[in-house]
């Protein structure tokens, strides 16, 4: 049966750890100067983008190339999708040409439809519900920096309903992380829903309104933009709600302790969700996260196109 990666809820704890191990293996190879491998030789991957992208587009395309494959990048308006062709027809067509379809979309339901009608793996490059490749890179980075994942205290400050946090929470619950989130009540996550998505709950999810309380004693403080792509109409209202209380400042970071890591999936709006001095501080590992997107992309491609085929 064809496996897809739409959400990390579909993967077991052991499979997520395997993906991280594979990513670390690819990173060690590249650090030794071995960039080109041949797992995808003669294969191609369709990459569809409804939204702008820097890290996802670059890392995934380079991953396909360095594994010996060929990435084909399509903007929505370059396909008949932009003129109203049904998602299912696009999926059935592209899956006859390509060995995988990776898509960055506004609506998660479109990915689900694509996966239902594709004969090849479909990979979520970001949707309104999930950002699985980002969460994989984040936990890879945590393992590198802290030497462990299980038992780590990760405090997310910001919108607890957004895609990045949802993927962090689902994976964290599977992996034994104490996931904390500080959000205004209107933007607090649905704890029960995330626990159901995780299925196997080894960690815990704690919801706070007070960001100081949430970050106290945390190993990792994480934030993301307050206004995600597609929410521009809510920008003024959201900024009034989140700023300044939920901005990660130097003083807020200090509440966690001296050895805390600061994480952000990027791009950052400096001065909104995080102060410039935090993102440029010694605690910041944001560019390690960005680099690790390359290796987790390779791990996912190998898992879906080689190991499980």
C-alpha positions in Angstrom: 0.0 0.0 0.0 1.3 3.5 -0.9 2.4 5.5 2.2 1.9 9.2 2.4 3.1 11.9 4.8 0.3 14.3 5.4 0.5 14.5 9.2 2.8 12.9 11.8 -0.3 11.4 13.4 -0.1 8.8 10.7 3.4 7.7 11.8 4.3 5.7 14.9 6.9 6.8 17.5 9.3 4.3 16.1 8.9 5.5 12.6 9.4 9.1 13.6 12.6 8.2 15.4 13.7 6.2 12.4 13.2 9.3 10.2 15.4 11.3 12.6 18.1 8.6 12.6 18.1 8.6 8.8 18.3 12.4 8.7 21.3 12.3 11.1 22.9 9.7 8.8 22.5 12.0 5.8 23.9 14.9 7.7 27.1 12.9 8.7 27.5 11.9 5.1 27.3 15.5 3.8 29.7 16.7 6.5 32.2 14.2 5.2 31.8 15.6 1.7 29.4 12.9 0.4 26.6 14.9 -1.1 25.4 12.7 -4.0 23.7 9.4 -3.3 21.8 7.3 -5.8 18.6 6.2 -4.1 16.4 8.2 -6.4 18.4 7.8 -9.6 16.0 7.8 -12.6 13.1 9.1 -10.5 11.3 12.4 -10.4 9.3 14.3 -7.8 6.6 16.9 -8.6 6.7 19.8 -6.2 3.5 22.0 -6.2 3.4 25.4 -4.5 0.3 27.4 -3.8 2.2 29.5 -1.2 5.7 31.2 -1.3 8.5 29.2 0.2 12.2 29.5 0.9 13.4 26.8 3.2 10.9 24.1 2.1 11.3 24.7 -1.6 15.1 24.9 -1.5 15.7 22.0 1.0 13.3 19.6 -0.7 14.5 20.3 -4.2 18.2 19.9 -3.2 17.3 16.7 -1.3 15.8 15.2 -4.4 18.8 16.3 -6.5 21.4 15.0 -4.1 19.7 11.6 -3.9 20.0 11.3 -7.7 16.5 12.3 -8.6 15.0 15.3 -10.5 12.7 17.8 -8.8 10.0 19.4 -11.0 8.6 22.6 -9.4 5.2 23.8 -10.4 3.4 26.9 -9.2 -0.4 26.5 -8.9 -1.0 28.9 -11.8 1.4 26.9 -14.0 -0.9 23.9 -13.7 -4.5 23.5 -14.7 -5.3 23.6 -11.0 -5.1 27.3 -11.4 -7.9 27.2 -13.9 -10.2 24.9 -11.9 -9.1 21.4 -12.7 -10.1 19.1 -9.9 -7.4 18.1 -7.4 -8.2 14.5 -8.0 -7.6 14.8 -11.8 -4.3 16.6 -11.2 -3.2 13.9 -8.8 -4.1 11.0 -11.1 -2.3 12.7 -13.9 0.9 13.7 -12.1 1.2 10.3 -10.4 1.5 8.7 -13.8 4.6 10.8 -14.6 6.3 11.3 -11.3 7.4 9.0 -8.5 6.1 11.3 -5.7 4.1 14.4 -5.3 5.0 17.0 -2.7 2.7 20.0 -2.2 2.5 23.2 -0.2 -1.2 24.2 0.0 -3.7 26.4 1.7 -6.2 23.7 2.5 -5.3 20.4 4.1 -8.3 18.8 2.6 -6.8 19.2 -0.9 -3.8 17.2 0.2 -6.1 14.5 1.5 -7.9 14.4 -1.8 -4.6 14.3 -3.6 -3.4 11.3 -1.5 -6.7 9.5 -2.1 -6.3 9.6 -5.9 -2.5 9.4 -6.3 -0.8 6.2 -7.0 2.5 7.5 -5.6 3.4 9.0 -2.2 2.1 12.5 -1.4 4.1 14.6 1.0 2.9 17.6 2.9 5.2 20.6 2.4 2.8 22.7 4.6 -0.9 23.0 4.9 -3.2 24.9 7.2 -3.3 21.9 9.5 0.2 20.6 9.6 3.9 21.1 8.8 5.4 17.7 9.4 8.8 18.2 7.8 9.4 21.2 10.0 8.6 19.2 13.2 10.9 16.5 12.1 13.8 19.0 11.6 12.9 20.6 15.0 13.2 17.3 17.0 16.3 16.4 15.1 17.8 19.7 16.2 16.7 19.2 19.8 18.3 15.7 19.8 21.6 17.2 18.4 21.7 20.0 20.9 20.4 18.3 24.0 21.3 14.7 23.4 17.7 13.6 24.0 14.1 14.1 23.0 12.1 12.2 25.6 11.7 14.3 28.8 12.5 17.6 27.1 10.3 20.6 28.1 9.4 22.6 25.0 7.4 25.8 25.5 5.7 27.3 22.5 4.7 30.9 22.8 2.1 32.2 20.3 -0.8 30.9 18.3 -1.6 27.4 19.7 -3.9 26.7 16.7 -1.4 27.1 14.0 0.1 24.3 11.8 3.6 24.4 13.2 2.5 24.0 16.8 0.0 21.3 15.9 2.8 19.2 14.3 5.2 19.9 17.2 2.6 18.9 19.7 1.5 15.7 17.9 5.1 14.5 17.4 6.1 15.6 20.9 3.2 13.7 22.5 4.4 10.5 20.7 8.1 11.1 21.6 7.6 11.8 25.3 8.1 15.5 25.3 6.5 17.9 27.8 4.9 20.2 25.4 3.8 23.6 26.8 1.9 26.3 25.0 1.2 29.9 26.0 -1.6 31.5 24.0 -4.5 34.0 24.5 -7.6 31.9 25.3 -9.0 32.4 21.9 -6.0 30.8 20.3 -5.4 28.0 22.7 -5.2 24.5 21.2 -7.8 21.8 21.5 -5.8 19.5 23.9 -8.2 16.6 23.4 -8.0 16.7 19.6 -4.1 16.8 19.7 -4.0 13.9 22.0 -6.4 11.9 19.8 -4.2 12.7 16.8 -1.1 11.6 18.6 -2.7 8.3 19.5 0.2 7.0 21.5 0.7 9.6 24.2 4.1 9.2 26.0 4.5 12.9 26.7 2.0 15.6 27.9 0.5 18.8 26.8 0.1 21.7 29.2 -1.8 24.9 28.2 -1.1 28.3 29.7 -2.3 31.8 29.2 0.8 33.3 30.9 3.9 33.0 28.8 6.2 33.5 31.8 4.7 30.5 33.6 4.9 28.4 30.4 8.7 29.1 29.7 9.9 28.8 33.3 12.3 25.8 33.5 11.9 25.0 29.8 14.7 23.5 27.7 13.4 25.0 24.5 11.4 28.2 23.8 9.7 28.2 20.4 7.7 30.8 18.6 6.3 31.4 15.1 4.7 34.3 13.3 1.4 35.5 14.8 -0.2 35.9 11.3 0.3 32.9 9.0 0.0 32.9 5.2 -3.7 33.2 4.3 -4.6 35.1 7.5 -3.6 38.6 6.3 -7.2 39.8 6.9 -6.8 39.0 10.6 -3.4 40.7 10.9 -4.5 43.9 12.8 -6.7 42.0 15.3 -4.1 39.3 15.9 -1.3 41.7 16.5 -3.3 43.6 19.1 -4.0 40.3 20.8 -0.5 38.9 20.9 1.8 42.0 21.2 3.5 42.7 23.4 2.6 39.9 25.9 3.5 37.0 23.7 6.6 38.4 22.0 9.7 36.4 22.9 12.0 39.0 24.5 15.4 38.6 26.2 13.6 39.0 29.6 11.1 36.2 28.7 13.8 33.9 27.5 15.8 34.5 30.7 12.8 33.1 32.7 13.6 29.7 31.2 17.2 29.6 32.4 20.6 30.1 31.1 20.9 26.9 28.9 17.6 27.3 27.0 17.5 26.9 23.3 15.5 29.4 21.2 13.7 28.0 18.1 11.7 29.5 15.2 10.7 27.8 12.0 11.4 31.0 10.0 10.7 33.4 8.4 10.6 35.6 11.4 8.9 39.0 11.8 11.5 40.5 14.1 9.9 42.9 16.5 6.6 41.1 16.4 6.8 37.5 17.7 10.5 37.7 18.6 13.0 40.5 19.4 16.0 40.8 17.1 18.4 40.3 20.0 16.9 36.9 20.8 17.1 35.5 17.3 20.7 36.7 17.1 21.6 35.5 20.5 23.8 32.5 21.5 20.6 30.6 22.5 19.2 30.7 19.0 19.4 27.6 16.9 17.1 28.8 14.1 19.6 28.3 11.3 20.5 24.8 12.5 16.7 24.0 12.3 16.7 25.4 8.7 19.8 23.4 7.7 18.2 20.2 9.1 15.2 20.6 6.8 17.5 19.2 4.1 18.3 16.0 5.9 14.8 15.3 7.1 13.6 15.8 3.6 16.1 13.1 2.4 14.9 10.8 5.2 11.3 11.1 4.2 12.1 10.5 0.6 14.1 7.5 1.4 11.5 6.1 3.8 8.6 6.6 1.3 10.3 5.8 -2.0 12.9 3.2 -1.1 12.5 1.6 2.3 8.7 1.0 2.1 8.3 0.3 -1.6 
